[in-house]
Amino acid sequence: MAELLETSAAAVNSTLRRARATLAAANRGLSRARSTDATDTDQELVARYVEAFERFDVDALVALLREDATLAMPPFELWLQGRDDIRRWLLATEDCRHDRFVPVSANGGPAVAIYKPTGSDGALQPFAIHLLEASGDRIVAIHAFLDPSLFETFGLPTDPDAPADSPAD
């Protein structure tokens, strides 16, 4: 690297040490910000999101969104932006009043694990995880993952009444 940059190995090593120290300090600051950002506002927002979905109250759901909010469903090509598009899509989706929504944390932010009843006994099975990006008291993005295998990845139970094995952060 020193030869490529036309400098000494000591200069490259010194620059690398400073860069690593700067990144470590930035990551510590980000970790502190994330831990303090899990505020009462985030918890209240997730609670309102869960309540609106459990009632399948599309108007209440849309009211939680920022005007330019996005909804994506990786790996599908679904990507929506704006309250109107998201509202139309929600109205066209299946009523989810019988699903169970459990607030969780994933990737350092608010999320919701969704369990769907299956079979004649109505037993709940893992269905989806919604990762929410929030700004203040509004949702700016919903990343909906319809992949039950992620429940294990995030340490979430297959039974919504059982405690999680480990935090999803």
Z-matrix of the N, CA and C atoms (Angstrom, degrees):
N
C 1 1.440
C 2 1.523 1 110.20
N 3 1.322 2 115.56 1 -40.03
C 4 1.460 3 119.71 2 179.93
C 5 1.529 4 110.46 3 -60.20
N 6 1.311 5 116.08 4 -42.17
C 7 1.459 6 119.72 5 179.88
C 8 1.531 7 110.60 6 -64.34
N 9 1.315 8 116.70 7 -42.86
C 10 1.463 9 121.23 8 179.92
C 11 1.530 10 111.23 9 -62.08
N 12 1.340 11 115.67 10 -39.20
C 13 1.468 12 120.65 11 -179.36
C 14 1.528 13 112.87 12 -87.74
N 15 1.318 14 115.24 13 -1.27
C 16 1.466 15 121.44 14 -178.74
C 17 1.529 16 111.68 15 54.42
N 18 1.328 17 114.02 16 53.12
C 19 1.464 18 120.97 17 177.71
C 20 1.523 19 107.71 18 -145.98
N 21 1.308 20 116.87 19 -174.04
C 22 1.469 21 119.93 20 -178.60
C 23 1.529 22 110.77 21 -89.71
N 24 1.339 23 114.04 22 157.81
C 25 1.467 24 119.56 23 176.49
C 26 1.524 25 110.03 24 -61.92
N 27 1.323 26 117.58 25 -37.26
C 28 1.470 27 120.75 26 178.82
C 29 1.529 28 111.07 27 -62.36
N 30 1.324 29 117.54 28 -39.27
C 31 1.468 30 120.97 29 179.25
C 32 1.528 31 110.63 30 -66.16
N 33 1.335 32 116.59 31 -40.94
C 34 1.468 33 120.64 32 178.43
C 35 1.528 34 109.99 33 -64.34
N 36 1.335 35 116.96 34 -45.23
C 37 1.463 36 121.02 35 179.75
C 38 1.523 37 111.32 36 -63.07
N 39 1.302 38 117.11 37 -40.36
C 40 1.453 39 121.48 38 179.04
C 41 1.534 40 110.54 39 -63.43
N 42 1.317 41 116.26 40 -44.82
C 43 1.463 42 120.98 41 179.02
C 44 1.527 43 110.33 42 -63.86
N 45 1.306 44 116.82 43 -40.99
C 46 1.454 45 121.55 44 179.02
C 47 1.532 46 111.16 45 -63.13
N 48 1.349 47 117.66 46 -42.90
C 49 1.474 48 120.67 47 177.82
C 50 1.519 49 111.11 48 -61.73
N 51 1.345 50 116.78 49 -43.66
C 52 1.468 51 119.97 50 178.83
C 53 1.531 52 111.35 51 -63.56
N 54 1.325 53 116.73 52 -41.14
C 55 1.471 54 120.75 53 179.46
C 56 1.521 55 110.85 54 -63.75
N 57 1.344 56 116.18 55 -43.10
C 58 1.468 57 119.36 56 178.84
C 59 1.526 58 111.18 57 -64.34
N 60 1.307 59 117.51 58 -40.21
C 61 1.468 60 121.12 59 178.25
C 62 1.532 61 110.93 60 -64.65
N 63 1.324 62 116.83 61 -40.87
C 64 1.463 63 121.22 62 178.72
C 65 1.524 64 110.43 63 -63.93
N 66 1.339 65 117.42 64 -45.17
C 67 1.464 66 121.12 65 178.62
C 68 1.529 67 111.31 66 -63.59
N 69 1.324 68 116.85 67 -41.86
C 70 1.465 69 119.88 68 179.17
C 71 1.523 70 110.62 69 -62.11
N 72 1.331 71 117.39 70 -42.90
C 73 1.461 72 120.90 71 178.59
C 74 1.524 73 110.66 72 -64.26
N 75 1.324 74 117.21 73 -40.53
C 76 1.463 75 120.82 74 178.75
C 77 1.518 76 110.63 75 -65.32
N 78 1.326 77 117.35 76 -39.99
C 79 1.466 78 120.50 77 178.79
C 80 1.518 79 111.66 78 -66.81
N 81 1.341 80 117.48 79 -37.56
C 82 1.472 81 119.69 80 176.32
C 83 1.518 82 109.87 81 -63.24
N 84 1.319 83 116.79 82 -42.10
C 85 1.457 84 121.00 83 178.47
C 86 1.515 85 111.62 84 -63.94
N 87 1.335 86 116.49 85 -39.86
C 88 1.457 87 120.99 86 178.61
C 89 1.520 88 110.09 87 -66.22
N 90 1.322 89 117.94 88 -41.46
C 91 1.463 90 120.98 89 178.80
C 92 1.515 91 110.84 90 -61.47
N 93 1.339 92 116.42 91 -43.42
C 94 1.471 93 119.06 92 178.16
C 95 1.519 94 110.10 93 -64.17
N 96 1.323 95 117.68 94 -41.14
C 97 1.462 96 120.97 95 -179.48
C 98 1.517 97 110.15 96 -64.34
N 99 1.325 98 117.14 97 -41.79
C 100 1.461 99 119.41 98 179.28
C 101 1.513 100 111.14 99 -64.94
N 102 1.306 101 117.80 100 -41.73
C 103 1.455 102 119.05 101 -177.65
C 104 1.524 103 110.80 102 -68.22
N 105 1.326 104 117.84 103 -34.45
C 106 1.461 105 118.63 104 177.74
C 107 1.520 106 111.28 105 -84.62
N 108 1.354 107 117.64 106 -18.41
C 109 1.455 108 120.14 107 177.77
C 110 1.524 109 112.13 108 -75.65
N 111 1.319 110 119.07 109 -17.52
C 112 1.458 111 121.07 110 174.94
C 113 1.523 112 106.51 111 -72.91
N 114 1.301 113 113.99 112 65.45
C 115 1.454 114 121.95 113 -171.88
C 116 1.510 115 111.98 114 -83.85
N 117 1.321 116 113.67 115 173.82
C 118 1.455 117 119.96 116 173.22
C 119 1.521 118 110.16 117 -60.28
N 120 1.344 119 116.75 118 -32.94
C 121 1.467 120 120.76 119 178.93
C 122 1.519 121 110.27 120 -62.58
N 123 1.357 122 117.64 121 -44.81
C 124 1.464 123 120.70 122 177.62
C 125 1.521 124 111.08 123 -62.01
N 126 1.321 125 116.14 124 -44.69
C 127 1.464 126 120.04 125 -179.20
C 128 1.525 127 111.02 126 -64.07
N 129 1.318 128 116.68 127 -39.87
C 130 1.461 129 120.73 128 178.04
C 131 1.526 130 110.52 129 -66.38
N 132 1.325 131 117.21 130 -40.77
C 133 1.456 132 121.87 131 179.30
C 134 1.528 133 110.42 132 -62.46
N 135 1.326 134 117.53 133 -45.04
C 136 1.460 135 121.28 134 178.43
C 137 1.530 136 109.93 135 -63.81
N 138 1.319 137 117.68 136 -41.09
C 139 1.468 138 120.93 137 179.10
C 140 1.527 139 110.39 138 -61.72
N 141 1.316 140 117.19 139 -41.68
C 142 1.466 141 120.77 140 178.08
C 143 1.527 142 111.16 141 -67.37
N 144 1.309 143 117.45 142 -37.60
C 145 1.468 144 123.24 143 177.12
C 146 1.535 145 109.62 144 -61.67
N 147 1.325 146 115.92 145 -48.61
C 148 1.464 147 121.53 146 179.60
C 149 1.529 148 110.06 147 -61.44
N 150 1.311 149 116.89 148 -48.12
C 151 1.471 150 120.85 149 -178.75
C 152 1.532 151 110.96 150 -59.98
N 153 1.322 152 117.26 151 -44.16
C 154 1.465 153 120.77 152 -179.71
C 155 1.525 154 110.87 153 -64.85
N 156 1.333 155 117.70 154 -41.28
C 157 1.459 156 120.21 155 178.98
C 158 1.522 157 110.76 156 -67.31
N 159 1.323 158 117.71 157 -40.75
C 160 1.464 159 120.24 158 -179.54
C 161 1.524 160 111.48 159 -62.58
N 162 1.314 161 117.19 160 -30.35
C 163 1.481 162 121.17 161 176.51
C 164 1.524 163 110.78 162 -90.88
N 165 1.325 164 117.02 163 -7.81
C 166 1.455 165 125.56 164 -171.39
C 167 1.529 166 109.41 165 49.24
N 168 1.324 167 113.48 166 50.51
C 169 1.464 168 122.45 167 178.40
C 170 1.528 169 107.37 168 -94.85
N 171 1.331 170 115.24 169 91.33
C 172 1.464 171 121.14 170 -174.73
C 173 1.528 172 110.72 171 -62.01
N 174 1.324 173 117.63 172 -38.96
C 175 1.468 174 119.84 173 179.21
C 176 1.528 175 111.25 174 -61.82
N 177 1.333 176 117.17 175 -41.28
C 178 1.466 177 120.62 176 177.93
C 179 1.525 178 110.61 177 -66.98
N 180 1.329 179 117.34 178 -38.70
C 181 1.471 180 120.40 179 177.80
C 182 1.522 181 110.93 180 -62.47
N 183 1.311 182 116.19 181 -47.41
C 184 1.462 183 120.60 182 -178.36
C 185 1.525 184 110.73 183 -65.02
N 186 1.311 185 117.28 184 -33.37
C 187 1.468 186 120.81 185 179.15
C 188 1.527 187 111.85 186 -64.24
N 189 1.333 188 117.00 187 -22.62
C 190 1.470 189 120.97 188 178.87
C 191 1.526 190 112.43 189 -79.42
N 192 1.330 191 116.76 190 -13.31
C 193 1.460 192 121.48 191 -174.87
C 194 1.519 193 112.19 192 -88.88
N 195 1.315 194 114.79 193 144.66
C 196 1.455 195 119.43 194 168.57
C 197 1.530 196 107.15 195 -71.00
N 198 1.293 197 117.66 196 153.83
C 199 1.474 198 122.24 197 -175.89
C 200 1.530 199 112.58 198 -53.73
N 201 1.329 200 117.77 199 -36.51
C 202 1.467 201 121.53 200 -177.66
C 203 1.532 202 112.75 201 -100.73
N 204 1.327 203 117.47 202 21.39
C 205 1.466 204 121.95 203 -177.81
C 206 1.527 205 111.14 204 -57.96
N 207 1.333 206 114.84 205 153.76
C 208 1.462 207 120.83 206 176.98
C 209 1.524 208 109.48 207 -121.43
N 210 1.332 209 114.46 208 154.94
C 211 1.455 210 122.07 209 173.63
C 212 1.523 211 106.34 210 -132.54
N 213 1.323 212 116.23 211 125.49
C 214 1.461 213 122.07 212 178.36
C 215 1.512 214 108.51 213 -129.41
N 216 1.345 215 115.33 214 151.66
C 217 1.451 216 120.22 215 -178.82
C 218 1.527 217 109.57 216 -134.17
N 219 1.347 218 116.03 217 69.53
C 220 1.464 219 118.23 218 -179.58
C 221 1.527 220 111.09 219 -61.72
N 222 1.299 221 119.68 220 143.00
C 223 1.461 222 129.91 221 6.65
C 224 1.531 223 113.03 222 -89.85
N 225 1.321 224 118.35 223 5.42
C 226 1.461 225 120.88 224 178.89
C 227 1.525 226 109.79 225 -69.14
N 228 1.300 227 115.90 226 159.22
C 229 1.458 228 120.65 227 -177.33
C 230 1.521 229 112.86 228 -82.48
N 231 1.313 230 117.94 229 8.31
C 232 1.458 231 121.27 230 179.52
C 233 1.524 232 110.00 231 -67.21
N 234 1.307 233 116.55 232 124.10
C 235 1.459 234 122.40 233 174.95
C 236 1.525 235 106.62 234 -150.04
N 237 1.314 236 115.73 235 117.78
C 238 1.459 237 121.42 236 -178.62
C 239 1.512 238 109.30 237 -120.41
N 240 1.336 239 116.04 238 149.42
C 241 1.459 240 119.71 239 176.09
C 242 1.518 241 108.81 240 -136.83
N 243 1.322 242 114.13 241 134.74
C 244 1.453 243 121.08 242 177.01
C 245 1.518 244 112.30 243 98.08
N 246 1.316 245 114.31 244 148.41
C 247 1.469 246 120.51 245 -178.33
C 248 1.526 247 112.80 246 -57.80
N 249 1.329 248 117.37 247 -41.90
C 250 1.465 249 120.10 248 -175.86
C 251 1.522 250 111.76 249 -63.25
N 252 1.345 251 117.58 250 -46.38
C 253 1.470 252 120.79 251 179.71
C 254 1.524 253 111.13 252 -64.44
N 255 1.317 254 116.41 253 -42.54
C 256 1.472 255 120.07 254 -179.76
C 257 1.524 256 109.87 255 -66.42
N 258 1.310 257 117.44 256 -39.91
C 259 1.472 258 121.23 257 178.42
C 260 1.522 259 110.11 258 -60.93
N 261 1.334 260 117.78 259 -48.03
C 262 1.475 261 121.05 260 179.76
C 263 1.531 262 110.68 261 -59.29
N 264 1.327 263 116.40 262 -42.37
C 265 1.459 264 119.83 263 -179.50
C 266 1.532 265 110.84 264 -66.05
N 267 1.329 266 117.09 265 -43.57
C 268 1.461 267 120.03 266 179.29
C 269 1.530 268 111.44 267 -60.79
N 270 1.324 269 116.46 268 -41.50
C 271 1.462 270 120.01 269 179.68
C 272 1.527 271 111.83 270 -63.80
N 273 1.329 272 116.78 271 -27.11
C 274 1.469 273 121.05 272 -179.13
C 275 1.527 274 112.53 273 -87.65
N 276 1.333 275 117.85 274 -7.69
C 277 1.466 276 120.45 275 -177.89
C 278 1.522 277 110.51 276 -88.41
N 279 1.298 278 114.21 277 170.31
C 280 1.460 279 121.96 278 -179.59
C 281 1.526 280 110.75 279 -68.10
N 282 1.323 281 114.80 280 138.71
C 283 1.464 282 121.13 281 175.24
C 284 1.532 283 107.98 282 -61.72
N 285 1.296 284 116.49 283 130.59
C 286 1.469 285 120.29 284 -174.19
C 287 1.525 286 112.43 285 -115.82
N 288 1.326 287 117.40 286 27.44
C 289 1.469 288 120.60 287 -178.29
C 290 1.530 289 113.21 288 -61.65
N 291 1.322 290 117.51 289 -21.61
C 292 1.468 291 119.81 290 -178.08
C 293 1.526 292 112.55 291 -95.50
N 294 1.319 293 116.23 292 -4.33
C 295 1.465 294 120.21 293 178.01
C 296 1.522 295 109.59 294 -76.24
N 297 1.321 296 116.02 295 158.24
C 298 1.468 297 121.38 296 175.61
C 299 1.508 298 107.79 297 -108.91
N 300 1.310 299 116.83 298 129.61
C 301 1.456 300 123.89 299 -179.05
C 302 1.523 301 108.15 300 -112.76
N 303 1.333 302 116.20 301 123.74
C 304 1.456 303 121.10 302 -176.69
C 305 1.523 304 108.96 303 -121.55
N 306 1.339 305 117.52 304 116.48
C 307 1.473 306 119.42 305 177.06
C 308 1.530 307 110.15 306 -63.14
N 309 1.324 308 115.88 307 133.63
C 310 1.465 309 122.83 308 177.92
C 311 1.522 310 107.62 309 -140.75
N 312 1.305 311 115.14 310 -179.37
C 313 1.454 312 121.30 311 173.58
C 314 1.513 313 107.16 312 -121.53
N 315 1.323 314 116.32 313 137.22
C 316 1.464 315 120.33 314 178.61
C 317 1.519 316 108.49 315 -145.88
N 318 1.313 317 115.92 316 136.69
C 319 1.471 318 121.68 317 -179.58
C 320 1.525 319 111.73 318 54.69
N 321 1.306 320 116.78 319 34.20
C 322 1.459 321 120.94 320 176.67
C 323 1.512 322 114.55 321 78.44
N 324 1.308 323 118.05 322 10.83
C 325 1.455 324 119.72 323 -178.40
C 326 1.509 325 111.81 324 -139.66
N 327 1.333 326 115.59 325 178.57
C 328 1.466 327 119.95 326 -178.64
C 329 1.524 328 111.13 327 -70.64
N 330 1.322 329 115.42 328 145.35
C 331 1.460 330 121.58 329 178.83
C 332 1.522 331 108.68 330 -153.91
N 333 1.320 332 114.79 331 168.73
C 334 1.458 333 121.40 332 178.31
C 335 1.523 334 108.16 333 -135.51
N 336 1.338 335 116.08 334 128.01
C 337 1.465 336 121.39 335 173.11
C 338 1.521 337 106.88 336 -92.37
N 339 1.333 338 116.11 337 134.14
C 340 1.457 339 120.67 338 -176.66
C 341 1.526 340 108.95 339 -117.05
N 342 1.322 341 114.76 340 128.51
C 343 1.453 342 122.80 341 178.50
C 344 1.526 343 107.43 342 -114.65
N 345 1.323 344 116.47 343 134.25
C 346 1.462 345 122.39 344 -176.27
C 347 1.527 346 109.14 345 -114.18
N 348 1.356 347 116.53 346 136.89
C 349 1.467 348 118.42 347 176.39
C 350 1.526 349 110.70 348 -69.20
N 351 1.324 350 115.40 349 139.78
C 352 1.462 351 120.51 350 178.43
C 353 1.516 352 109.04 351 -133.30
N 354 1.303 353 116.36 352 153.11
C 355 1.455 354 121.05 353 176.22
C 356 1.509 355 112.83 354 70.98
N 357 1.309 356 115.16 355 176.00
C 358 1.463 357 121.14 356 -177.04
C 359 1.526 358 112.51 357 -72.16
N 360 1.343 359 116.85 358 -22.76
C 361 1.469 360 119.01 359 -179.28
C 362 1.528 361 112.60 360 -83.70
N 363 1.327 362 117.37 361 -7.00
C 364 1.469 363 120.85 362 178.23
C 365 1.517 364 114.07 363 70.89
N 366 1.346 365 116.92 364 17.57
C 367 1.467 366 120.06 365 178.99
C 368 1.531 367 109.15 366 -60.27
N 369 1.313 368 115.31 367 140.65
C 370 1.465 369 120.52 368 -177.76
C 371 1.524 370 110.73 369 -88.39
N 372 1.331 371 114.89 370 134.89
C 373 1.455 372 122.11 371 179.34
C 374 1.520 373 109.21 372 -124.41
N 375 1.335 374 118.17 373 147.31
C 376 1.468 375 120.28 374 174.74
C 377 1.530 376 110.40 375 -54.86
N 378 1.323 377 116.18 376 138.50
C 379 1.459 378 120.37 377 -177.97
C 380 1.527 379 112.41 378 -129.59
N 381 1.342 380 117.05 379 -53.61
C 382 1.467 381 119.64 380 -173.48
C 383 1.517 382 110.55 381 -153.99
N 384 1.315 383 114.43 382 161.64
C 385 1.463 384 121.68 383 171.86
C 386 1.517 385 107.27 384 -127.72
N 387 1.327 386 115.76 385 128.57
C 388 1.462 387 121.46 386 175.02
C 389 1.522 388 108.02 387 -105.24
N 390 1.313 389 117.01 388 115.78
C 391 1.453 390 121.46 389 172.38
C 392 1.523 391 106.72 390 -91.43
N 393 1.313 392 116.19 391 129.31
C 394 1.459 393 121.51 392 -175.86
C 395 1.517 394 110.23 393 -111.17
N 396 1.311 395 115.67 394 133.74
C 397 1.453 396 120.79 395 170.83
C 398 1.512 397 106.37 396 -104.83
N 399 1.324 398 115.67 397 125.89
C 400 1.458 399 120.23 398 -176.53
C 401 1.517 400 110.88 399 -119.55
N 402 1.313 401 113.91 400 151.74
C 403 1.459 402 121.83 401 172.35
C 404 1.522 403 105.89 402 -136.88
N 405 1.321 404 114.84 403 109.14
C 406 1.460 405 118.37 404 -175.03
C 407 1.514 406 109.53 405 65.48
N 408 1.331 407 115.56 406 -127.59
C 409 1.461 408 119.48 407 -177.60
C 410 1.530 409 112.32 408 -102.63
N 411 1.331 410 117.37 409 23.83
C 412 1.462 411 121.58 410 -179.71
C 413 1.531 412 110.58 411 -129.18
N 414 1.320 413 114.84 412 150.65
C 415 1.461 414 121.78 413 175.38
C 416 1.522 415 107.70 414 -89.59
N 417 1.320 416 116.38 415 128.04
C 418 1.469 417 120.45 416 179.24
C 419 1.523 418 111.66 417 -101.51
N 420 1.336 419 117.63 418 -20.96
C 421 1.465 420 120.29 419 178.12
C 422 1.523 421 110.17 420 -156.96
N 423 1.323 422 113.89 421 142.96
C 424 1.463 423 122.23 422 173.36
C 425 1.524 424 105.89 423 -121.27
N 426 1.322 425 115.70 424 123.11
C 427 1.469 426 121.56 425 175.54
C 428 1.526 427 105.26 426 -110.64
N 429 1.335 428 115.96 427 104.50
C 430 1.460 429 121.48 428 -175.35
C 431 1.524 430 109.57 429 -98.18
N 432 1.317 431 116.35 430 115.78
C 433 1.462 432 122.37 431 -179.99
C 434 1.529 433 108.47 432 -107.19
N 435 1.338 434 116.39 433 108.80
C 436 1.468 435 121.37 434 179.22
C 437 1.521 436 108.85 435 -90.48
N 438 1.316 437 115.49 436 65.31
C 439 1.458 438 120.93 437 -175.24
C 440 1.525 439 109.06 438 -140.20
N 441 1.344 440 116.73 439 97.73
C 442 1.468 441 119.87 440 -178.69
C 443 1.527 442 114.26 441 -58.11
N 444 1.341 443 117.96 442 -23.74
C 445 1.466 444 119.49 443 -179.91
C 446 1.524 445 111.57 444 -65.74
N 447 1.332 446 117.80 445 -19.89
C 448 1.465 447 120.58 446 178.67
C 449 1.531 448 112.27 447 -68.48
N 450 1.319 449 117.84 448 -21.56
C 451 1.460 450 120.06 449 179.12
C 452 1.521 451 110.29 450 -59.71
N 453 1.323 452 116.62 451 -43.39
C 454 1.470 453 120.34 452 177.23
C 455 1.526 454 110.35 453 -66.45
N 456 1.326 455 117.05 454 -42.52
C 457 1.462 456 121.46 455 179.66
C 458 1.522 457 111.03 456 -57.09
N 459 1.329 458 116.56 457 -40.85
C 460 1.460 459 121.21 458 -179.05
C 461 1.528 460 112.79 459 -90.04
N 462 1.331 461 117.17 460 4.85
C 463 1.460 462 120.09 461 177.86
C 464 1.516 463 112.97 462 71.42
N 465 1.328 464 117.00 463 26.71
C 466 1.462 465 120.86 464 179.98
C 467 1.519 466 109.57 465 -92.17
N 468 1.316 467 117.49 466 146.19
C 469 1.468 468 120.29 467 -178.03
C 470 1.533 469 111.35 468 -73.73
N 471 1.322 470 116.44 469 154.42
C 472 1.459 471 119.78 470 174.19
C 473 1.524 472 110.29 471 -77.42
N 474 1.322 473 116.76 472 -18.79
C 475 1.455 474 122.87 473 175.62
C 476 1.525 475 107.83 474 -107.80
N 477 1.339 476 117.97 475 119.83
C 478 1.465 477 119.55 476 -175.15
C 479 1.529 478 114.21 477 -64.38
N 480 1.328 479 117.20 478 -15.33
C 481 1.472 480 120.08 479 178.99
C 482 1.524 481 112.75 480 -90.89
N 483 1.344 482 116.55 481 -5.27
C 484 1.462 483 121.11 482 178.72
C 485 1.524 484 108.90 483 -91.77
N 486 1.333 485 117.81 484 149.99
C 487 1.471 486 119.44 485 177.15
C 488 1.526 487 111.29 486 -70.26
N 489 1.319 488 117.11 487 149.61
C 490 1.455 489 122.35 488 177.88
C 491 1.524 490 108.85 489 -68.25
N 492 1.351 491 115.95 490 147.92
C 493 1.460 492 121.42 491 178.48
C 494 1.509 493 112.25 492 -68.25
N 495 1.335 494 115.53 493 -39.09
C 496 1.456 495 119.88 494 -176.90
C 497 1.521 496 107.98 495 -156.55
N 498 1.339 497 116.89 496 159.94
C 499 1.456 498 118.67 497 177.97
C 500 1.515 499 110.97 498 -63.04
N 501 1.323 500 115.90 499 149.19
C 502 1.452 501 120.90 500 -177.22
C 503 1.515 502 112.53 501 -86.08
N 504 1.316 503 118.51 502 3.82
C 505 1.457 504 120.32 503 179.97
C 506 1.495 505 108.66 504 -73.96
